[in-house]
Amino acid sequence: MGRRRFTVEQIIGKLREAEVAIGKGMTVVLAARQIGITEQTYYRWRKEYGGLRLDQAARLRALEKENQRLKRIVADQAVDIAILKEVSEGNF
């Protein structure tokens, strides 16, 4: 069985569906099954995306993308600095 990838918006929607079902008296296991995920996935999603609204999720995704870009820049600069140090010491 292949893994399904859900967007953040889909995850938030599924969490809301599960919350409604749980509020109506359904157990967490049955609510998770109803939305097509495992109980463990439900708890993991709830921990990560529990109180988010859709606009907050979009902001989170933008911040994560920016963070990746900045980490890549720092890594490139670290490599450049290491190369320059090695060349300046004459150990090449």
C-alpha positions as a printed Julia matrix, in Angstrom:
92×3 Matrix{Float64}:
   0.0    0.0    0.0
   1.49   3.33  -1.07
   1.75   6.35   1.17
  -0.56   9.24   0.54
   0.69  12.77   0.96
  -1.78  15.35   2.14
  -1.41  19.08   1.86
  -1.56  21.14   5.03
  -4.99  22.4    4.0
  -6.25  18.83   3.56
  -4.81  17.83   6.94
  -6.54  20.72   8.68
  -9.8   19.81   6.97
  -9.52  16.18   8.01
  -8.69  17.17  11.58
 -11.81  19.34  11.67
 -13.91  16.44  10.35
 -12.48  14.18  13.05
 -13.13  16.79  15.76
 -16.77  17.04  14.67
 -17.14  13.25  14.71
 -15.5   13.0   18.13
 -17.75  15.78  19.38
 -20.76  13.72  18.3
 -19.59  10.89  20.54
 -17.5    8.82  18.13
 -14.24   7.35  19.42
 -10.91   8.61  18.11
 -10.21   5.29  16.42
 -13.5    5.33  14.52
 -13.16   9.02  13.62
  -9.66   8.41  12.27
 -10.9    5.47  10.23
 -13.75   7.57   8.89
 -11.36  10.18   7.52
  -9.02   7.5    6.17
  -6.01   7.68   8.49
  -4.63   5.7   11.4
  -5.02   6.7   15.02
  -1.3    7.39  15.27
  -1.46   9.71  12.26
  -4.41  11.53  13.81
  -2.45  12.23  17.01
   0.68  13.24  15.08
  -1.33  15.63  12.9
  -3.18  17.03  15.91
   0.12  17.68  17.67
   1.59  19.49  14.66
  -1.45  21.21  13.12
  -3.98  21.14  15.95
  -4.98  24.75  16.35
  -4.04  26.09  12.93
  -6.38  27.92  10.6
  -5.89  27.83   6.83
  -4.23  31.26   6.72
  -1.84  30.24   9.48
  -1.02  27.04   7.58
  -0.14  29.05   4.48
   2.11  31.29   6.58
   3.75  28.22   8.15
   4.48  26.77   4.72
   5.99  30.08   3.55
   8.18  30.28   6.65
   9.38  26.69   6.21
  10.28  27.39   2.58
  12.17  30.55   3.58
  13.97  28.61   6.34
  15.12  25.98   3.83
  16.42  28.7    1.52
  18.36  30.38   4.32
  19.85  27.08   5.53
  21.05  26.38   2.01
  22.69  29.82   1.84
  24.45  29.28   5.19
  25.68  25.85   4.09
  27.07  27.3    0.85
  28.82  30.08   2.76
  30.33  27.57   5.2
  31.76  25.6    2.29
  33.15  28.78   0.72
  34.78  29.81   4.0
  36.34  26.37   4.44
  37.74  26.49   0.91
  39.18  29.98   1.44
  40.8   28.95   4.73
  42.36  25.92   3.09
  43.71  27.98   0.19
  45.05  30.7    2.48
  46.94  28.12   4.57
  48.46  26.56   1.47
  47.32  23.02   2.32
  45.9   22.16  -1.05
